[in-house]
Amino acid sequence: MTDVTDCLFCAIVAGTTPADVVARSDHGVAFRDVNPQAPVHVLVVPIRHIDHAAAVTAADGAVLADLFVLARRVAEAEGVADSGFRLVANVGEDAANSVPHLHLHVIGGRRLGWPPG
């Protein structure tokens, strides 16, 4: 488990590290990725620290539902809900998960290829 005192996303949620916050909900915060991979690239993170998607338990159901609704709201606000967007959750170093705090990438604004990249 990550030491939350060293967690970048916990610091953004707490407001001690600046970020371009685009939306909030009861359980989450959405902010622009500092290294966007598409015209729309927003991260949706839970307020409560969860290390990654593989650490989610059944008790996190309300948090996950809230994050997915927040991701949809972001897609609508960014104008990509109708044309399509990608939701990505990376787990571990081999998946390039650079911040060990659960987060969804909301990616869109251009035609996305397969495989992702």
Contact map, one row per residue, 1 for C-alpha under 8 A:
111000000000000000000000000000000000000000000000001000000000000000000000000000000000000000000000000000000000000000000
111101100000000000000000000000000000000000000000001000000000000000000000000000000000000000000000000100000000000000000
111111100000000000000000000000000000000000000000000000000000000000000000000000000000000000000000000000000000000000000
011111100100000000000000000000000000000000000000100000000000000000000000000000000000000000000000000000000000000000000
001111100110000000000000000000000000000000000000000000000000000000000000000000000000000000000000000000000000000000000
011111110000000000000000000000000000000000000000000000000000000000000000000000000000000000000000000000000000000000000
011111111110000000000000000000000000000000000000000000000000000000000000000000000000000000000000001110000000000000000
000001111111000010000000000000000000000000000000000000000000000000000000000000000000000000000000001000000000000000000
000000111111100000000000000000000000000000001000000000000000000000000000000000000000000000000000001010000000000000000
000110111111110000000000000000000000000000000011100000000000000000000000000000000000000000000000000010000000000000000
000010111111111110000000000000000000000000000000000000000000000000000000000000000000000000000000000000000000000000000
000000011111111111100000000000000000000000000000000000000000000000000000000000000000000000000000000000000000000000000
000000001111111100000000000010000000000000000010000000000000000000000000000000000000000000000000000000000000000000000
000000000111111110000000000000000000000000000000000000000000000000000000000000000000000000000000000000000000000000000
000000000011111111000000000000000000000000000000000000000000000000000000000000000000000000000000000000000000000000000
000000000011111111000000000000000000000000000000000000000000000000000000000000000000000000000000000000000000000000000
000000010011011111100000000000000000000000000000000000000000000000000000000000000000000000000000000000000000000000000
000000000001001111110000000000000000000000000000000000000000000000000000000000000000000000000000000000000000000000000
000000000001000011111000000000110000000000000000000000000000000000000000000000000000000000000000000000000000000000000
000000000000000001111100000000110000000000000000000000000000000000000000000000000000000000000000000000000000000000000
000000000000000000111111000011110000000000000000000000000000000000000000000000000000000000000000000000000000000000000
000000000000000000011111000001110000000000000000000000000000000000000000010000000000000000000000000000000000000000000
000000000000000000001111100011100000000000000000000000000000000000000100010000000000000000000000000000000000000000000
000000000000000000001111111111000000000000000000000000000000000000000100000000000000000000000000000000000000000000000
000000000000000000000011111110000000000000000000000000000000000001000100000000000000000000000000000000000000000000000
000000000000000000000001111100000000000000000000000000000000000001000000000000000000000000000000000000000000000000000
000000000000000000000001111110000000000000000111000000000000001001100000000000000000000000000000000000000000000000000
000000000000000000000001111111000000000000011110000000000000001001100100000000000000000000000000000000000000000000000
000000000000100000001011101111100000000000011110000000000000000000000000000000000000000000000000000000000000000000000
000000000000000000001111000111110000000001111000000000000000000000000110010000000000000000000000000000000000000000000
000000000000000000111110000011111000000001110000000000000000000000000000000000000000000000000000000000000000000000000
000000000000000000111100000001111101000011100000000000000000000000000000000000000000000000000000000000000000000000000
000000000000000000000000000000111111000011100000000000000000000000000000000000000000000000000000000000000000000000000
000000000000000000000000000000011111000000000000000000000000000000000000000000000000000000000000000000000000000000000
000000000000000000000000000000001111100000000000000000000000000000000000000000000000000000000000000000000000000000000
000000000000000000000000000000011111111111000000000000000000000000000000000000000000000000000000000000000000000000000
000000000000000000000000000000000011111110000000000000000000000000000000000000000000000000000000000000000010000000000
000000000000000000000000000000000001111110000000000000000000000000000000000000000000000000000000000000000011110000000
000000000000000000000000000000000001111110000000000000000000000000000000000000000000000000000000000000000011110000000
000000000000000000000000000000000001111111000000000000000000000000000000000001000000000000000000000000000111100000000
000000000000000000000000000000011001111111100000000000000000000000000000000000000000000000000000000000001111000000000
000000000000000000000000000001111001000111110000000000000000000000000000010000000000000000000000000000001110000000000
000000000000000000000000000001111000000011111000000000000000000000000000000000000000000000000000000000111100000000000
000000000000000000000000000111100000000001111100000000000000000000100110000000000000000000000000000000111100000000000
000000001000000000000000000111000000000000111110000000000000000000100000000000000000000000000000000011110000000000000
000000000000000000000000001110000000000000011111110000000000001000100000000000000000000000000000000001100000000000000
000000000100100000000000001110000000000000001111100000000000000000000000000000000000000000000000000000000000000000000
000000000100000000000000001000000000000000000111110000000000000000000000000000000000000000000000000000000000000000000
000100000100000000000000000000000000000000000111111000000000000000000000000000000000000000000000000011000000000000000
000000000000000000000000000000000000000000000101111110110000000000000000000000000000000000000000000011000000000000000
110000000000000000000000000000000000000000000000111110100000000000000000000000000000000000000000000111000000000000000
000000000000000000000000000000000000000000000000011111110000000000000000000000000000000001100000000111100000000000000
000000000000000000000000000000000000000000000000011111110000000000000000000000000000000011100000000001100000000000000
000000000000000000000000000000000000000000000000000111110000000000000000000000000000000000100000000000000000000000000
000000000000000000000000000000000000000000000000011111111000000000000000000000000000000000000000000000000000000000000
000000000000000000000000000000000000000000000000010111111111000000000000000000000000000000000000000000000000000000000
000000000000000000000000000000000000000000000000000000111111100000000000000000000000000000000000000000000000000000000
000000000000000000000000000000000000000000000000000000011111100000000000000000000000000000000000000000000000000000000
000000000000000000000000000000000000000000000000000000011111110000000000000000000000000000000000000000000000000000000
000000000000000000000000000000000000000000000000000000011111111100000000000000000000000000000000000000000000000000000
000000000000000000000000000000000000000000000000000000001111111110000000000000000000000000000000000000000000000000000
000000000000000000000000000000000000000000000000000000000011111111000000000000000000000000000000000000000000000000000
000000000000000000000000001100000000000000000100000000000001111111100000000000000000000000000000000000000000000000000
000000000000000000000000000000000000000000000000000000000001111111110000000000000000000000000000000000000000000000000
000000000000000000000000000000000000000000000000000000000000111111111000000000000000000000000000000000000000000000000
000000000000000000000000111100000000000000000000000000000000011111111100000000000000000000000000000000000000000000000
000000000000000000000000001100000000000000011100000000000000001111111110000000000000000000000000000000000000000000000
000000000000000000000000000000000000000000000000000000000000000111111111000000000000000000000000000000000000000000000
000000000000000000000000000000000000000000000000000000000000000011111111100000000000000000000000000000000000000000000
000000000000000000000011100101000000000000010000000000000000000001111111110000000000000000000000000000000000000000000
000000000000000000000000000001000000000000010000000000000000000000111111111000000000000000000000000000010100000000000
000000000000000000000000000000000000000000000000000000000000000000011111111100001000000000000000000000000000000000000
000000000000000000000000000000000000000000000000000000000000000000001111111110000000000000000000000000000000000000000
000000000000000000000110000001000000000001000000000000000000000000000111111111000000000000000000000000000100000000000
000000000000000000000000000000000000000000000000000000000000000000000011111111111000100000000000000000000100000000000
000000000000000000000000000000000000000000000000000000000000000000000001111111111100000000000000000000000000000000000
000000000000000000000000000000000000000000000000000000000000000000000000111111110000000000000000000000000000000000000
000000000000000000000000000000000000000100000000000000000000000000000000011111111000000000000000000000000000000000000
000000000000000000000000000000000000000000000000000000000000000000000000001111111100000000000000000000000000100000000
000000000000000000000000000000000000000000000000000000000000000000000000001111111111100000000000000000000001100000000
000000000000000000000000000000000000000000000000000000000000000000000001001101111111100000000000000000000000000000000
000000000000000000000000000000000000000000000000000000000000000000000000000100111111000000000000000000000000000000000
000000000000000000000000000000000000000000000000000000000000000000000000000000011111100000000000000000000000000000000
000000000000000000000000000000000000000000000000000000000000000000000000000000011111110000000000000000000001000000000
000000000000000000000000000000000000000000000000000000000000000000000000001000011011111000000000000000000111100000000
000000000000000000000000000000000000000000000000000000000000000000000000000000000001111100000000000000001111000000000
000000000000000000000000000000000000000000000000000000000000000000000000000000000000111110000000000000011110000000000
000000000000000000000000000000000000000000000000000000000000000000000000000000000000011111000000000000011100000000000
000000000000000000000000000000000000000000000000000010000000000000000000000000000000001111100000000001111000000000000
000000000000000000000000000000000000000000000000000110000000000000000000000000000000000111110011100000100000000000000
000000000000000000000000000000000000000000000000000111000000000000000000000000000000000011111111100000000000000000000
000000000000000000000000000000000000000000000000000000000000000000000000000000000000000001111111100100000000000000000
000000000000000000000000000000000000000000000000000000000000000000000000000000000000000000111111110000000000000000000
000000000000000000000000000000000000000000000000000000000000000000000000000000000000000000111111100000000000000000000
000000000000000000000000000000000000000000000000000000000000000000000000000000000000000001111111100000000000000000000
000000000000000000000000000000000000000000000000000000000000000000000000000000000000000001111111110000000000000000000
000000000000000000000000000000000000000000000000000000000000000000000000000000000000000001111111111100000000000000000
000000000000000000000000000000000000000000000000000000000000000000000000000000000000000000001001111100000000000000000
000000111000000000000000000000000000000000000000000000000000000000000000000000000000000000000000111110000000000000000
010000100000000000000000000000000000000000000000001100000000000000000000000000000000000000010000111111000000000000000
000000101100000000000000000000000000000000001000111100000000000000000000000000000000000000000000001111100000000000000
000000000000000000000000000000000000000000001100111110000000000000000000000000000000000010000000000111110000000000000
000000000000000000000000000000000000000000111100000110000000000000000000000000000000000011000000000011111000000000000
000000000000000000000000000000000000000000111000000000000000000000000010000000000000001110000000000001111100000000000
000000000000000000000000000000000000000011110000000000000000000000000000000000000000011110000000000000111110000000000
000000000000000000000000000000000000000111110000000000000000000000000010011000000000111100000000000000011111000000000
000000000000000000000000000000000000111111000000000000000000000000000000000000000000111000000000000000001111100000000
000000000000000000000000000000000000011110000000000000000000000000000000000000010001110000000000000000000111111100000
000000000000000000000000000000000000011100000000000000000000000000000000000000110000100000000000000000000011111000000
000000000000000000000000000000000000011000000000000000000000000000000000000000000000000000000000000000000001111100000
000000000000000000000000000000000000000000000000000000000000000000000000000000000000000000000000000000000001111110000
000000000000000000000000000000000000000000000000000000000000000000000000000000000000000000000000000000000001011111010
000000000000000000000000000000000000000000000000000000000000000000000000000000000000000000000000000000000000001111111
000000000000000000000000000000000000000000000000000000000000000000000000000000000000000000000000000000000000000111111
000000000000000000000000000000000000000000000000000000000000000000000000000000000000000000000000000000000000000011111
000000000000000000000000000000000000000000000000000000000000000000000000000000000000000000000000000000000000000111111
000000000000000000000000000000000000000000000000000000000000000000000000000000000000000000000000000000000000000011111
